[in-house]
Amino acid sequence: RISYYNGEYVNHDEMKVKSGDRAFYFGDGVYEVVRIYDGRFFTLDEHADRLMRSAEEVMIKGLEREEIIEILHEIKERNGITDGALYIQVSRGIAPRDHGFPDGSKPVIYASIRSSKRPEQQMESGVRAVTTEDYRWLKCHVKSLNLLANVMEKQHAVENGAKETIMHRDGVVTEGSSTNVFMVKNGILFTHPADNLILNGITRLEVLKLAEENDIPFREEGFTVSDMSEADEVFYTSTTQEITPVINIDGRKVGDGSVGGTTRRLQSFFNKKIT
Ligand code: PDD
């Protein structure tokens, strides 16, 4: 397996990370996960744009979009993987540990790939989720490397026999630990607006586009945990989890406890997009 780090393509298992990499000390950087289906990138431009925007938001300078695209293509080709996920991160640079931005450091790019299959079983049967307070910072629209809160939130699901943790701020559902959350109530699709409290997922945007194209009414509007407990359907989305139905939240059935019709329709429209 060939990965890329700090200007070089290297054997993944032998890759050496620089000790001064600010990703290592501070999680000082941004990242993306891009899916490849059948040898082709899915929504590559959207991911590249978001990476550039995240970098800009945290004032990482000197990142070139063309370079990102080139590295992603090169990693895909060199590894000959046709179905999988590419991970790319950009740290602020290499420098002795000091909180303030270092002078004159260049961003450090790391990229790797792994083959993966679509999560067929969970998309078919649905999963359990739990809810908890969203205790992250207030720049959740940045795809930051700093995922400590997300990691803790996800572990909460793992320890409670669930697949994902759905977070809320003062009762208003924001998103999952690594996914965007939707509910369907009386035929209307709801999801949190794309502000600073969520990551504006590329899959989220695809789902909204599919809803638009297929006359499924939707509102980018906050809803509460209590609204969600009375929803007909709930699902979450991400690059790797696609459209995953949630059939049980905090031990209580969602709707009648089976995967809902609107979720199924969106899944089938999404299938057509990627195949
Ligand atoms: N996670 N919200 C959060 C907090 C995320 O980390 C992610 C993605 C999403 C969904 O975004 P998208 O549809 O663009 O993948 C929402 C990635 C996949 C990860 O960290 O592995």
py3Dmol code that shows the C-alpha trace and the ligand (Angstrom):
import py3Dmol

protein = """\
ATOM      1  CA  ARG A   1       0.000   0.000   0.000  1.00  0.00           C
ATOM      2  CA  ILE A   2       1.378   3.348  -1.076  1.00  0.00           C
ATOM      3  CA  SER A   3       0.622   6.503   0.894  1.00  0.00           C
ATOM      4  CA  TYR A   4       1.758  10.099   0.566  1.00  0.00           C
ATOM      5  CA  TYR A   5       3.400  12.130   3.301  1.00  0.00           C
ATOM      6  CA  ASN A   6       5.186  15.465   3.197  1.00  0.00           C
ATOM      7  CA  GLY A   7       6.154  15.394  -0.483  1.00  0.00           C
ATOM      8  CA  GLU A   8       6.851  11.684  -0.915  1.00  0.00           C
ATOM      9  CA  TYR A   9       5.040   8.551  -1.952  1.00  0.00           C
ATOM     10  CA  VAL A  10       6.007   5.864   0.542  1.00  0.00           C
ATOM     11  CA  ASN A  11       5.210   2.338   1.585  1.00  0.00           C
ATOM     12  CA  HIS A  12       2.401   2.819   4.095  1.00  0.00           C
ATOM     13  CA  ASP A  13       3.819   0.549   6.799  1.00  0.00           C
ATOM     14  CA  GLU A  14       7.217   2.212   6.627  1.00  0.00           C
ATOM     15  CA  MET A  15       5.962   5.784   6.581  1.00  0.00           C
ATOM     16  CA  LYS A  16       7.681   8.027   9.116  1.00  0.00           C
ATOM     17  CA  VAL A  17       5.799  10.993  10.512  1.00  0.00           C
ATOM     18  CA  LYS A  18       7.827  14.092  11.384  1.00  0.00           C
ATOM     19  CA  SER A  19       7.867  14.692  15.126  1.00  0.00           C
ATOM     20  CA  GLY A  20       7.228  18.418  14.637  1.00  0.00           C
ATOM     21  CA  ASP A  21       4.087  17.878  12.559  1.00  0.00           C
ATOM     22  CA  ARG A  22       1.440  20.082  14.157  1.00  0.00           C
ATOM     23  CA  ALA A  23      -1.172  17.446  13.372  1.00  0.00           C
ATOM     24  CA  PHE A  24       0.660  15.306  15.898  1.00  0.00           C
ATOM     25  CA  TYR A  25       0.823  17.869  18.727  1.00  0.00           C
ATOM     26  CA  PHE A  26      -2.292  19.903  18.246  1.00  0.00           C
ATOM     27  CA  GLY A  27      -4.527  18.164  15.729  1.00  0.00           C
ATOM     28  CA  ASP A  28      -3.776  21.438  13.926  1.00  0.00           C
ATOM     29  CA  GLY A  29      -5.139  20.664  10.498  1.00  0.00           C
ATOM     30  CA  VAL A  30      -8.098  19.687   8.352  1.00  0.00           C
ATOM     31  CA  TYR A  31      -9.099  16.581   6.410  1.00  0.00           C
ATOM     32  CA  GLU A  32     -11.424  14.879   3.948  1.00  0.00           C
ATOM     33  CA  VAL A  33     -12.653  11.371   3.209  1.00  0.00           C
ATOM     34  CA  VAL A  34     -13.522  10.690  -0.442  1.00  0.00           C
ATOM     35  CA  ARG A  35     -15.229   7.570  -1.789  1.00  0.00           C
ATOM     36  CA  ILE A  36     -14.270   5.689  -4.951  1.00  0.00           C
ATOM     37  CA  TYR A  37     -16.885   3.520  -6.621  1.00  0.00           C
ATOM     38  CA  ASP A  38     -15.896   1.292  -9.491  1.00  0.00           C
ATOM     39  CA  GLY A  39     -12.602   3.108 -10.042  1.00  0.00           C
ATOM     40  CA  ARG A  40     -14.142   6.585 -10.063  1.00  0.00           C
ATOM     41  CA  PHE A  41     -14.133   9.315  -7.456  1.00  0.00           C
ATOM     42  CA  PHE A  42     -17.553  10.295  -6.171  1.00  0.00           C
ATOM     43  CA  THR A  43     -18.044  14.084  -5.705  1.00  0.00           C
ATOM     44  CA  LEU A  44     -14.296  14.774  -5.800  1.00  0.00           C
ATOM     45  CA  ASP A  45     -14.711  18.476  -6.627  1.00  0.00           C
ATOM     46  CA  GLU A  46     -17.031  19.013  -3.675  1.00  0.00           C
ATOM     47  CA  HIS A  47     -14.540  17.371  -1.303  1.00  0.00           C
ATOM     48  CA  ALA A  48     -11.598  19.337  -2.715  1.00  0.00           C
ATOM     49  CA  ASP A  49     -13.567  22.582  -2.399  1.00  0.00           C
ATOM     50  CA  ARG A  50     -14.502  21.804   1.189  1.00  0.00           C
ATOM     51  CA  LEU A  51     -10.892  20.978   2.077  1.00  0.00           C
ATOM     52  CA  MET A  52      -9.779  24.340   0.699  1.00  0.00           C
ATOM     53  CA  ARG A  53     -12.566  26.094   2.628  1.00  0.00           C
ATOM     54  CA  SER A  54     -11.686  24.289   5.885  1.00  0.00           C
ATOM     55  CA  ALA A  55      -8.016  25.269   5.442  1.00  0.00           C
ATOM     56  CA  GLU A  56      -9.002  28.864   4.819  1.00  0.00           C
ATOM     57  CA  GLU A  57     -11.270  28.946   7.899  1.00  0.00           C
ATOM     58  CA  VAL A  58      -8.375  27.954  10.170  1.00  0.00           C
ATOM     59  CA  MET A  59      -5.877  30.132   8.285  1.00  0.00           C
ATOM     60  CA  ILE A  60      -3.705  27.379   6.859  1.00  0.00           C
ATOM     61  CA  LYS A  61      -1.958  29.108   3.970  1.00  0.00           C
ATOM     62  CA  GLY A  62      -0.162  27.862   0.885  1.00  0.00           C
ATOM     63  CA  LEU A  63      -2.425  24.933   0.018  1.00  0.00           C
ATOM     64  CA  GLU A  64      -2.953  24.342  -3.715  1.00  0.00           C
ATOM     65  CA  ARG A  65      -6.183  22.740  -4.887  1.00  0.00           C
ATOM     66  CA  GLU A  66      -4.482  21.225  -7.971  1.00  0.00           C
ATOM     67  CA  GLU A  67      -1.906  19.570  -5.780  1.00  0.00           C
ATOM     68  CA  ILE A  68      -4.632  17.970  -3.662  1.00  0.00           C
ATOM     69  CA  ILE A  69      -6.390  16.628  -6.758  1.00  0.00           C
ATOM     70  CA  GLU A  70      -3.141  15.312  -8.198  1.00  0.00           C
ATOM     71  CA  ILE A  71      -2.191  13.469  -5.009  1.00  0.00           C
ATOM     72  CA  LEU A  72      -5.635  11.897  -4.727  1.00  0.00           C
ATOM     73  CA  HIS A  73      -5.495  10.639  -8.330  1.00  0.00           C
ATOM     74  CA  GLU A  74      -1.950   9.397  -7.894  1.00  0.00           C
ATOM     75  CA  ILE A  75      -2.784   7.457  -4.697  1.00  0.00           C
ATOM     76  CA  LYS A  76      -5.800   5.898  -6.391  1.00  0.00           C
ATOM     77  CA  GLU A  77      -3.768   4.848  -9.449  1.00  0.00           C
ATOM     78  CA  ARG A  78      -0.689   3.614  -7.583  1.00  0.00           C
ATOM     79  CA  ASN A  79      -2.773   1.368  -5.338  1.00  0.00           C
ATOM     80  CA  GLY A  80      -5.104   0.079  -8.037  1.00  0.00           C
ATOM     81  CA  ILE A  81      -8.061   0.152  -5.651  1.00  0.00           C
ATOM     82  CA  THR A  82     -11.439   0.436  -7.381  1.00  0.00           C
ATOM     83  CA  ASP A  83     -13.765   0.447  -4.379  1.00  0.00           C
ATOM     84  CA  GLY A  84     -12.612   2.214  -1.283  1.00  0.00           C
ATOM     85  CA  ALA A  85     -12.068   5.430   0.593  1.00  0.00           C
ATOM     86  CA  LEU A  86      -9.291   7.969   0.350  1.00  0.00           C
ATOM     87  CA  TYR A  87      -8.227   9.896   3.405  1.00  0.00           C
ATOM     88  CA  ILE A  88      -6.376  13.181   3.034  1.00  0.00           C
ATOM     89  CA  GLN A  89      -5.232  15.516   5.786  1.00  0.00           C
ATOM     90  CA  VAL A  90      -3.409  18.811   5.766  1.00  0.00           C
ATOM     91  CA  SER A  91      -1.588  20.040   8.835  1.00  0.00           C
ATOM     92  CA  ARG A  92      -0.331  23.572   9.389  1.00  0.00           C
ATOM     93  CA  GLY A  93       3.261  22.441   9.099  1.00  0.00           C
ATOM     94  CA  ILE A  94       6.341  21.182  10.880  1.00  0.00           C
ATOM     95  CA  ALA A  95       7.843  23.258  13.702  1.00  0.00           C
ATOM     96  CA  PRO A  96       8.900  23.029  17.356  1.00  0.00           C
ATOM     97  CA  ARG A  97       5.897  22.895  19.672  1.00  0.00           C
ATOM     98  CA  ASP A  98       4.415  26.323  20.222  1.00  0.00           C
ATOM     99  CA  HIS A  99       0.731  27.210  20.117  1.00  0.00           C
ATOM    100  CA  GLY A 100       1.160  30.260  17.874  1.00  0.00           C
ATOM    101  CA  PHE A 101       1.412  29.654  14.143  1.00  0.00           C
ATOM    102  CA  PRO A 102       5.021  28.999  13.092  1.00  0.00           C
ATOM    103  CA  ASP A 103       6.660  31.459  10.698  1.00  0.00           C
ATOM    104  CA  GLY A 104       7.242  30.238   7.189  1.00  0.00           C
ATOM    105  CA  SER A 105       6.167  26.624   7.659  1.00  0.00           C
ATOM    106  CA  LYS A 106       4.493  24.907   4.724  1.00  0.00           C
ATOM    107  CA  PRO A 107       1.348  22.779   5.037  1.00  0.00           C
ATOM    108  CA  VAL A 108       2.042  19.041   5.308  1.00  0.00           C
ATOM    109  CA  ILE A 109      -0.174  16.730   3.299  1.00  0.00           C
ATOM    110  CA  TYR A 110      -0.837  13.107   4.144  1.00  0.00           C
ATOM    111  CA  ALA A 111      -3.001  10.838   1.985  1.00  0.00           C
ATOM    112  CA  SER A 112      -3.798   7.138   2.105  1.00  0.00           C
ATOM    113  CA  ILE A 113      -6.338   4.754   0.669  1.00  0.00           C
ATOM    114  CA  ARG A 114      -8.061   1.604   1.758  1.00  0.00           C
ATOM    115  CA  SER A 115     -10.457  -0.645  -0.012  1.00  0.00           C
ATOM    116  CA  SER A 116     -13.901  -0.819   1.493  1.00  0.00           C
ATOM    117  CA  LYS A 117     -17.319  -2.132   0.642  1.00  0.00           C
ATOM    118  CA  ARG A 118     -20.621  -0.364   0.870  1.00  0.00           C
ATOM    119  CA  PRO A 119     -22.313  -0.912   4.278  1.00  0.00           C
ATOM    120  CA  GLU A 120     -25.017  -3.092   2.667  1.00  0.00           C
ATOM    121  CA  GLN A 121     -26.252  -4.837   5.759  1.00  0.00           C
ATOM    122  CA  GLN A 122     -26.815  -1.748   7.896  1.00  0.00           C
ATOM    123  CA  MET A 123     -28.358   0.142   4.976  1.00  0.00           C
ATOM    124  CA  GLU A 124     -30.803  -2.722   4.570  1.00  0.00           C
ATOM    125  CA  SER A 125     -31.712  -3.405   8.205  1.00  0.00           C
ATOM    126  CA  GLY A 126     -31.029  -0.086   9.929  1.00  0.00           C
ATOM    127  CA  VAL A 127     -29.089   0.571  13.116  1.00  0.00           C
ATOM    128  CA  ARG A 128     -29.520   1.667  16.712  1.00  0.00           C
ATOM    129  CA  ALA A 129     -28.460   5.126  17.860  1.00  0.00           C
ATOM    130  CA  VAL A 130     -28.190   6.911  21.185  1.00  0.00           C
ATOM    131  CA  THR A 131     -28.428  10.622  21.942  1.00  0.00           C
ATOM    132  CA  THR A 132     -26.165  12.846  23.978  1.00  0.00           C
ATOM    133  CA  GLU A 133     -25.243  16.481  24.543  1.00  0.00           C
ATOM    134  CA  ASP A 134     -23.099  18.004  21.793  1.00  0.00           C
ATOM    135  CA  TYR A 135     -20.100  19.375  23.689  1.00  0.00           C
ATOM    136  CA  ARG A 136     -17.923  20.285  20.679  1.00  0.00           C
ATOM    137  CA  TRP A 137     -16.527  23.710  19.798  1.00  0.00           C
ATOM    138  CA  LEU A 138     -18.466  26.281  17.757  1.00  0.00           C
ATOM    139  CA  LYS A 139     -16.715  25.776  14.407  1.00  0.00           C
ATOM    140  CA  CYS A 140     -18.171  22.392  13.533  1.00  0.00           C
ATOM    141  CA  HIS A 141     -18.458  23.470   9.870  1.00  0.00           C
ATOM    142  CA  VAL A 142     -14.661  23.072   9.676  1.00  0.00           C
ATOM    143  CA  LYS A 143     -13.561  19.506   8.966  1.00  0.00           C
ATOM    144  CA  SER A 144     -10.944  19.713  11.681  1.00  0.00           C
ATOM    145  CA  LEU A 145      -8.439  16.999  12.538  1.00  0.00           C
ATOM    146  CA  ASN A 146      -9.285  17.660  16.141  1.00  0.00           C
ATOM    147  CA  LEU A 147     -11.862  14.939  16.674  1.00  0.00           C
ATOM    148  CA  LEU A 148     -11.505  14.243  20.382  1.00  0.00           C
ATOM    149  CA  ALA A 149     -15.101  15.167  21.173  1.00  0.00           C
ATOM    150  CA  ASN A 150     -16.366  13.163  18.169  1.00  0.00           C
ATOM    151  CA  VAL A 151     -14.291  10.182  19.242  1.00  0.00           C
ATOM    152  CA  MET A 152     -15.710  10.362  22.775  1.00  0.00           C
ATOM    153  CA  GLU A 153     -19.244  10.773  21.426  1.00  0.00           C
ATOM    154  CA  LYS A 154     -18.833   7.772  19.144  1.00  0.00           C
ATOM    155  CA  GLN A 155     -17.470   5.638  21.974  1.00  0.00           C
ATOM    156  CA  HIS A 156     -20.623   6.438  23.906  1.00  0.00           C
ATOM    157  CA  ALA A 157     -22.547   4.638  21.143  1.00  0.00           C
ATOM    158  CA  VAL A 158     -20.155   1.698  21.125  1.00  0.00           C
ATOM    159  CA  GLU A 159     -20.487   1.258  24.876  1.00  0.00           C
ATOM    160  CA  ASN A 160     -24.253   1.343  24.638  1.00  0.00           C
ATOM    161  CA  GLY A 161     -24.591  -1.241  21.903  1.00  0.00           C
ATOM    162  CA  ALA A 162     -25.398   1.379  19.259  1.00  0.00           C
ATOM    163  CA  LYS A 163     -23.837   2.327  15.946  1.00  0.00           C
ATOM    164  CA  GLU A 164     -23.945   6.115  16.183  1.00  0.00           C
ATOM    165  CA  THR A 165     -24.425   8.914  18.695  1.00  0.00           C
ATOM    166  CA  ILE A 166     -26.829  11.656  17.690  1.00  0.00           C
ATOM    167  CA  MET A 167     -25.857  14.913  19.356  1.00  0.00           C
ATOM    168  CA  HIS A 168     -28.010  17.830  20.462  1.00  0.00           C
ATOM    169  CA  ARG A 169     -27.407  21.347  21.757  1.00  0.00           C
ATOM    170  CA  ASP A 170     -30.003  22.293  24.345  1.00  0.00           C
ATOM    171  CA  GLY A 171     -32.283  19.665  22.898  1.00  0.00           C
ATOM    172  CA  VAL A 172     -31.842  20.639  19.225  1.00  0.00           C
ATOM    173  CA  VAL A 173     -30.373  17.805  17.151  1.00  0.00           C
ATOM    174  CA  THR A 174     -27.172  18.888  15.405  1.00  0.00           C
ATOM    175  CA  GLU A 175     -25.570  15.812  13.809  1.00  0.00           C
ATOM    176  CA  GLY A 176     -24.031  12.414  14.485  1.00  0.00           C
ATOM    177  CA  SER A 177     -20.478  11.889  15.739  1.00  0.00           C
ATOM    178  CA  SER A 178     -19.383  11.461  12.104  1.00  0.00           C
ATOM    179  CA  THR A 179     -22.641  11.768  10.155  1.00  0.00           C
ATOM    180  CA  ASN A 180     -25.494  14.170   9.359  1.00  0.00           C
ATOM    181  CA  VAL A 181     -28.916  13.365  10.779  1.00  0.00           C
ATOM    182  CA  PHE A 182     -32.312  13.586   9.039  1.00  0.00           C
ATOM    183  CA  MET A 183     -35.835  12.870  10.186  1.00  0.00           C
ATOM    184  CA  VAL A 184     -39.054  12.397   8.233  1.00  0.00           C
ATOM    185  CA  LYS A 185     -42.315  13.600   9.761  1.00  0.00           C
ATOM    186  CA  ASN A 186     -45.596  13.518   7.840  1.00  0.00           C
ATOM    187  CA  GLY A 187     -43.713  13.112   4.568  1.00  0.00           C
ATOM    188  CA  ILE A 188     -41.416  16.100   5.148  1.00  0.00           C
ATOM    189  CA  LEU A 189     -37.660  15.665   5.437  1.00  0.00           C
ATOM    190  CA  PHE A 190     -35.905  17.715   8.136  1.00  0.00           C
ATOM    191  CA  THR A 191     -32.213  18.304   8.777  1.00  0.00           C
ATOM    192  CA  HIS A 192     -30.220  20.904  10.726  1.00  0.00           C
ATOM    193  CA  PRO A 193     -29.304  23.986   8.659  1.00  0.00           C
ATOM    194  CA  ALA A 194     -25.731  24.202   7.392  1.00  0.00           C
ATOM    195  CA  ASP A 195     -24.363  26.676   9.929  1.00  0.00           C
ATOM    196  CA  ASN A 196     -21.377  26.595  12.302  1.00  0.00           C
ATOM    197  CA  LEU A 197     -22.949  23.837  14.419  1.00  0.00           C
ATOM    198  CA  ILE A 198     -22.633  21.050  11.842  1.00  0.00           C
ATOM    199  CA  LEU A 199     -20.361  19.833   9.114  1.00  0.00           C
ATOM    200  CA  ASN A 200     -22.182  20.445   5.840  1.00  0.00           C
ATOM    201  CA  GLY A 201     -21.837  16.877   4.584  1.00  0.00           C
ATOM    202  CA  ILE A 202     -21.380  16.209   0.886  1.00  0.00           C
ATOM    203  CA  THR A 203     -23.758  13.256   1.285  1.00  0.00           C
ATOM    204  CA  ARG A 204     -26.197  15.571   3.099  1.00  0.00           C
ATOM    205  CA  LEU A 205     -26.124  17.892   0.086  1.00  0.00           C
ATOM    206  CA  GLU A 206     -26.615  14.943  -2.296  1.00  0.00           C
ATOM    207  CA  VAL A 207     -29.662  13.820  -0.300  1.00  0.00           C
ATOM    208  CA  LEU A 208     -31.157  17.318  -0.390  1.00  0.00           C
ATOM    209  CA  LYS A 209     -30.543  17.428  -4.143  1.00  0.00           C
ATOM    210  CA  LEU A 210     -32.252  14.039  -4.546  1.00  0.00           C
ATOM    211  CA  ALA A 211     -35.188  15.241  -2.450  1.00  0.00           C
ATOM    212  CA  GLU A 212     -35.491  18.326  -4.645  1.00  0.00           C
ATOM    213  CA  GLU A 213     -35.285  16.346  -7.898  1.00  0.00           C
ATOM    214  CA  ASN A 214     -37.884  13.852  -6.732  1.00  0.00           C
ATOM    215  CA  ASP A 215     -40.390  16.213  -5.135  1.00  0.00           C
ATOM    216  CA  ILE A 216     -39.783  15.132  -1.573  1.00  0.00           C
ATOM    217  CA  PRO A 217     -40.471  18.236   0.522  1.00  0.00           C
ATOM    218  CA  PHE A 218     -37.613  19.194   2.824  1.00  0.00           C
ATOM    219  CA  ARG A 219     -36.717  21.814   5.398  1.00  0.00           C
ATOM    220  CA  GLU A 220     -33.266  22.743   6.624  1.00  0.00           C
ATOM    221  CA  GLU A 221     -34.568  23.443  10.078  1.00  0.00           C
ATOM    222  CA  GLY A 222     -33.577  22.405  13.576  1.00  0.00           C
ATOM    223  CA  PHE A 223     -35.681  19.750  15.314  1.00  0.00           C
ATOM    224  CA  THR A 224     -35.507  18.556  18.897  1.00  0.00           C
ATOM    225  CA  VAL A 225     -34.711  15.158  20.376  1.00  0.00           C
ATOM    226  CA  SER A 226     -38.350  15.077  21.416  1.00  0.00           C
ATOM    227  CA  ASP A 227     -39.503  15.783  17.795  1.00  0.00           C
ATOM    228  CA  MET A 228     -37.173  13.017  16.669  1.00  0.00           C
ATOM    229  CA  SER A 229     -38.696  10.582  19.144  1.00  0.00           C
ATOM    230  CA  GLU A 230     -42.006  11.115  17.344  1.00  0.00           C
ATOM    231  CA  ALA A 231     -40.588  11.002  13.825  1.00  0.00           C
ATOM    232  CA  ASP A 232     -41.789   8.496  11.241  1.00  0.00           C
ATOM    233  CA  GLU A 233     -38.250   7.885  10.001  1.00  0.00           C
ATOM    234  CA  VAL A 234     -34.708   8.832  10.957  1.00  0.00           C
ATOM    235  CA  PHE A 235     -31.511   8.241   9.022  1.00  0.00           C
ATOM    236  CA  TYR A 236     -27.963   9.503   8.931  1.00  0.00           C
ATOM    237  CA  THR A 237     -25.568  10.125   6.064  1.00  0.00           C
ATOM    238  CA  SER A 238     -21.865  10.221   5.337  1.00  0.00           C
ATOM    239  CA  THR A 239     -19.353   9.405   2.638  1.00  0.00           C
ATOM    240  CA  THR A 240     -18.729   5.952   4.096  1.00  0.00           C
ATOM    241  CA  GLN A 241     -22.116   5.272   5.756  1.00  0.00           C
ATOM    242  CA  GLU A 242     -24.144   6.565   2.759  1.00  0.00           C
ATOM    243  CA  ILE A 243     -27.820   6.606   3.824  1.00  0.00           C
ATOM    244  CA  THR A 244     -28.138   4.533   6.988  1.00  0.00           C
ATOM    245  CA  PRO A 245     -31.597   4.116   8.516  1.00  0.00           C
ATOM    246  CA  VAL A 246     -31.923   4.492  12.296  1.00  0.00           C
ATOM    247  CA  ILE A 247     -34.624   2.172  13.628  1.00  0.00           C
ATOM    248  CA  ASN A 248     -34.095   2.590  17.355  1.00  0.00           C
ATOM    249  CA  ILE A 249     -33.009   5.614  19.395  1.00  0.00           C
ATOM    250  CA  ASP A 250     -32.175   5.388  23.101  1.00  0.00           C
ATOM    251  CA  GLY A 251     -33.856   1.997  23.224  1.00  0.00           C
ATOM    252  CA  ARG A 252     -37.123   3.188  21.652  1.00  0.00           C
ATOM    253  CA  LYS A 253     -38.391   2.277  18.204  1.00  0.00           C
ATOM    254  CA  VAL A 254     -38.387   4.913  15.480  1.00  0.00           C
ATOM    255  CA  GLY A 255     -41.830   4.821  13.824  1.00  0.00           C
ATOM    256  CA  ASP A 256     -42.873   1.193  13.679  1.00  0.00           C
ATOM    257  CA  GLY A 257     -39.277   0.055  14.065  1.00  0.00           C
ATOM    258  CA  SER A 258     -38.710  -0.810  10.414  1.00  0.00           C
ATOM    259  CA  VAL A 259     -36.951   1.127   7.651  1.00  0.00           C
ATOM    260  CA  GLY A 260     -39.293   3.798   6.273  1.00  0.00           C
ATOM    261  CA  GLY A 261     -40.461   4.422   2.701  1.00  0.00           C
ATOM    262  CA  THR A 262     -38.850   7.831   2.206  1.00  0.00           C
ATOM    263  CA  THR A 263     -35.514   6.452   3.415  1.00  0.00           C
ATOM    264  CA  ARG A 264     -35.842   3.564   0.950  1.00  0.00           C
ATOM    265  CA  ARG A 265     -36.632   5.904  -1.921  1.00  0.00           C
ATOM    266  CA  LEU A 266     -33.656   8.131  -1.150  1.00  0.00           C
ATOM    267  CA  GLN A 267     -31.407   5.080  -0.908  1.00  0.00           C
ATOM    268  CA  SER A 268     -32.514   3.894  -4.309  1.00  0.00           C
ATOM    269  CA  PHE A 269     -32.018   7.341  -5.907  1.00  0.00           C
ATOM    270  CA  PHE A 270     -28.574   7.467  -4.299  1.00  0.00           C
ATOM    271  CA  ASN A 271     -27.736   4.018  -5.709  1.00  0.00           C
ATOM    272  CA  LYS A 272     -28.444   5.331  -9.187  1.00  0.00           C
ATOM    273  CA  LYS A 273     -26.068   8.249  -8.629  1.00  0.00           C
ATOM    274  CA  ILE A 274     -23.108   6.104  -7.720  1.00  0.00           C
ATOM    275  CA  THR A 275     -23.527   3.211 -10.139  1.00  0.00           C
TER     276      THR A 275
END
"""
ligand_1 = """\
21
PDD
N -17.132 11.977 8.469
N -20.576 15.263 10.237
C -19.371 14.917 10.750
C -19.002 15.404 12.106
C -18.491 14.115 9.976
O -17.293 13.776 10.482
C -18.901 13.669 8.695
C -18.004 12.830 7.816
C -20.172 14.044 8.222
C -20.663 13.629 6.860
O -19.985 14.336 5.828
P -19.800 13.716 4.372
O -21.163 13.356 3.875
O -19.189 14.815 3.585
O -18.915 12.503 4.511
C -20.965 14.856 9.014
C -16.107 11.303 7.696
C -16.647 10.348 6.685
C -15.104 10.680 8.648
O -14.694 11.403 9.550
O -14.712 9.529 8.476
"""
view = py3Dmol.view(width=600, height=400)
view.addModel(protein, "pdb")
view.setStyle({"model": 0}, {"cartoon": {"style": "trace"}})
view.addModel(ligand_1, "xyz")
view.setStyle({"model": 1}, {"stick": {}})
view.zoomTo()
view.show()
